[in-house]
Amino acid sequence: MASVGLLFVGAVLFINGVMLLGWIDAKSAAPMNFFVGGLQIITPLYLIFTANGDADVILAASGLFLFSFTYLYVAVNLTWDLDGTGLGYFCLFVAITAVVFSALNFFRFADPAFGVIWLYWAFLWSLFFVLLGRKRDGIGRYTGAVCAIQGWVTAWIPAFLLLTGVYTEIGVPLAIGLAIFGVVVFLALIPWARRQPAPAAPAAPTGDHAAVA
């Protein structure tokens, strides 16, 4: 069930990324954030209720709430045109917690690929914090590109690998490939983002890019 939720996390990250790039109207991204935020509430609750007291299952499921609350927060901000500062500081909380989950995947769950993926998410949510919490609008295009790419790399691809049963066979090579890809691509995006003109301001909210994640 978690793999199904991960698949649609890819969709919402991609949509929010292209929104930050200025390719779609901001409010048009709200429904998907509501849909995926709601799904990511149901999924961990189901996993926890059916865990039969398994501490590792409960621990892993608890991390999903970080994302469900982010997407619902985004949806509410977009729908009611709220200031994004609170969301930005929540993203700082998520980024710090994601580093902890990365370490748990490396050393407790023996899952290096998701150890790297959690580091991807820590980086992305750190960008959201700077963009929203610190109101650094200049990184909006870079953040959008990183977000859109991560939708495919950290969610869509792993979800299909899990759903097809291939994931367990390629865990270590996948972790290495993801680590190399992340460093190369996200560094290469920096000069690209600086060369690009600023996107047209979305319909809502404008001043602080309150829709991310």
VMD Tcl script that draws the C-alpha trace (Angstrom):
set ca {
  {0.00 0.00 0.00}
  {2.86 2.38 0.77}
  {4.18 1.81 -2.77}
  {0.87 2.98 -4.25}
  {1.03 6.12 -2.15}
  {4.63 6.70 -3.25}
  {3.55 6.57 -6.89}
  {1.19 9.50 -6.40}
  {3.75 11.39 -4.33}
  {5.66 11.48 -7.60}
  {2.68 13.14 -9.25}
  {2.26 15.85 -6.63}
  {5.99 16.64 -6.50}
  {6.06 16.97 -10.29}
  {2.99 19.22 -10.33}
  {4.28 21.43 -7.52}
  {7.65 21.65 -9.24}
  {6.22 22.83 -12.54}
  {4.04 25.27 -10.62}
  {7.14 26.84 -9.07}
  {8.64 26.98 -12.56}
  {5.64 29.09 -13.57}
  {4.26 26.57 -16.06}
  {0.85 26.21 -14.39}
  {-1.39 28.44 -12.29}
  {-0.74 28.01 -8.57}
  {-4.32 27.32 -7.54}
  {-4.62 24.57 -10.13}
  {-2.15 22.55 -8.06}
  {-4.34 22.61 -4.94}
  {-6.60 19.63 -5.79}
  {-3.70 17.21 -6.29}
  {-2.20 18.32 -2.98}
  {-5.52 17.62 -1.27}
  {-5.81 14.21 -2.98}
  {-2.28 13.02 -2.21}
  {-2.25 14.59 1.25}
  {-5.41 12.66 2.10}
  {-4.02 9.43 0.64}
  {-0.84 9.83 2.66}
  {-2.94 10.14 5.82}
  {-4.85 6.94 5.09}
  {-1.79 4.90 4.10}
  {0.29 5.25 7.30}
  {-2.80 4.86 9.48}
  {-3.57 1.56 7.75}
  {0.05 0.40 8.08}
  {0.16 1.30 11.77}
  {-3.20 -0.31 12.58}
  {-2.19 -3.54 10.81}
  {1.39 -3.65 12.13}
  {0.52 -5.94 15.06}
  {2.93 -4.01 17.25}
  {5.90 -4.34 14.88}
  {8.05 -1.36 15.92}
  {9.91 -1.14 12.62}
  {6.70 -1.02 10.57}
  {5.26 1.68 12.83}
  {8.51 3.64 12.69}
  {8.66 3.52 8.90}
  {4.98 4.44 8.55}
  {5.34 7.44 10.85}
  {7.57 9.18 8.32}
  {4.75 9.29 5.77}
  {2.88 11.84 7.87}
  {5.66 14.34 7.20}
  {4.57 14.42 3.58}
  {0.82 14.19 4.03}
  {0.88 17.21 6.32}
  {3.10 19.10 3.86}
  {0.74 18.50 0.93}
  {-2.36 19.37 2.94}
  {-0.63 22.50 4.24}
  {0.21 23.47 0.65}
  {-3.37 22.84 -0.47}
  {-4.81 24.99 2.32}
  {-2.34 27.80 1.63}
  {-3.18 27.79 -2.06}
  {-6.93 27.58 -1.58}
  {-7.16 30.39 0.96}
  {-4.16 32.45 -0.20}
  {-2.32 32.23 3.12}
  {1.18 33.38 4.00}
  {3.70 30.58 3.47}
  {6.08 31.32 6.35}
  {4.56 28.74 8.68}
  {4.76 26.10 5.96}
  {8.39 27.05 5.41}
  {9.32 26.41 9.02}
  {7.37 23.15 8.99}
  {9.54 22.20 6.00}
  {12.62 22.82 8.17}
  {11.21 20.34 10.69}
  {10.64 17.84 7.87}
  {14.15 18.33 6.49}
  {15.78 17.65 9.86}
  {13.57 14.62 10.47}
  {14.33 13.31 6.97}
  {18.04 13.15 7.85}
  {17.14 10.94 10.82}
  {15.02 8.68 8.61}
  {17.91 8.49 6.15}
  {20.20 7.22 8.90}
  {17.55 4.71 10.00}
  {17.28 3.35 6.46}
  {21.04 2.99 6.17}
  {21.72 1.45 9.57}
  {18.48 -0.07 10.91}
  {16.45 -1.10 7.89}
  {19.46 -2.01 5.69}
  {17.89 -0.12 2.79}
  {20.61 2.10 1.26}
  {18.49 3.22 -1.70}
  {15.87 4.77 0.56}
  {18.69 6.09 2.73}
  {19.75 8.14 -0.28}
  {16.15 9.00 -1.21}
  {15.52 10.40 2.27}
  {18.62 12.60 1.79}
  {17.08 13.82 -1.49}
  {13.94 14.75 0.43}
  {15.96 16.45 3.18}
  {17.62 18.59 0.52}
  {14.33 19.45 -1.19}
  {12.51 20.35 2.02}
  {15.51 22.47 3.03}
  {15.02 24.41 -0.20}
  {11.34 24.83 0.66}
  {12.38 26.24 4.04}
  {14.72 28.78 2.46}
  {12.15 29.71 -0.20}
  {9.19 30.07 2.16}
  {10.46 30.40 5.71}
  {13.30 32.77 4.79}
  {11.45 34.25 1.79}
  {14.35 33.86 -0.65}
  {12.32 34.08 -3.86}
  {15.49 33.94 -5.95}
  {15.72 30.17 -5.54}
  {12.15 29.57 -6.71}
  {13.10 28.35 -10.20}
  {15.88 26.12 -8.89}
  {13.58 24.67 -6.23}
  {10.88 24.02 -8.83}
  {13.29 22.13 -11.07}
  {14.62 20.04 -8.19}
  {11.07 19.30 -7.02}
  {9.86 18.23 -10.46}
  {12.87 15.95 -11.01}
  {12.53 14.40 -7.58}
  {8.92 13.52 -8.35}
  {10.21 11.04 -10.92}
  {13.49 9.97 -9.31}
  {12.50 9.57 -5.64}
  {8.89 8.48 -6.03}
  {7.68 7.35 -9.47}
  {10.67 5.13 -10.28}
  {11.04 3.54 -6.80}
  {7.27 2.98 -6.65}
  {7.27 0.96 -9.87}
  {10.37 -0.94 -8.78}
  {8.60 -1.87 -5.54}
  {5.30 -2.70 -7.22}
  {6.99 -4.98 -9.76}
  {9.20 -6.72 -7.18}
  {12.44 -5.54 -8.77}
  {13.50 -3.17 -6.00}
  {15.05 -5.74 -3.66}
  {17.30 -7.04 -6.43}
  {18.97 -3.71 -7.20}
  {19.03 -1.90 -3.86}
  {22.76 -1.17 -3.65}
  {23.30 -0.23 -7.34}
  {20.20 1.95 -7.14}
  {21.58 3.75 -4.08}
  {24.89 4.44 -5.85}
  {23.16 5.58 -9.03}
  {20.83 7.90 -7.14}
  {23.71 9.42 -5.18}
  {25.71 10.16 -8.33}
  {22.66 11.44 -10.22}
  {21.67 13.78 -7.39}
  {25.08 15.37 -7.02}
  {25.64 15.83 -10.76}
  {22.16 17.02 -11.75}
  {21.42 19.31 -8.81}
  {24.80 21.01 -9.14}
  {24.28 21.40 -12.88}
  {20.91 23.06 -12.27}
  {22.48 25.96 -10.35}
  {23.92 27.83 -13.37}
  {20.85 26.90 -15.44}
  {18.51 28.45 -12.85}
  {20.61 31.61 -12.67}
  {20.44 32.10 -16.44}
  {16.68 31.70 -16.68}
  {14.28 34.67 -16.42}
  {11.99 34.73 -13.40}
  {8.64 33.01 -14.06}
  {5.44 34.99 -14.17}
  {3.91 35.34 -10.72}
  {1.22 32.71 -10.05}
  {-2.35 33.79 -9.39}
  {-2.00 32.92 -5.70}
  {-0.09 33.32 -3.42}
  {2.56 35.50 -5.04}
  {4.94 37.17 -2.64}
  {6.22 34.10 -0.83}
  {5.56 31.20 -3.22}
  {3.34 29.55 -0.66}
  {2.77 26.41 -2.74}
  {5.56 23.86 -2.69}
  {6.35 20.26 -1.90}
}
mol new
graphics top color blue
foreach p $ca { graphics top sphere $p radius 0.5 }
foreach p [lrange $ca 0 end-1] q [lrange $ca 1 end] { graphics top cylinder $p $q radius 0.2 }
display resetview
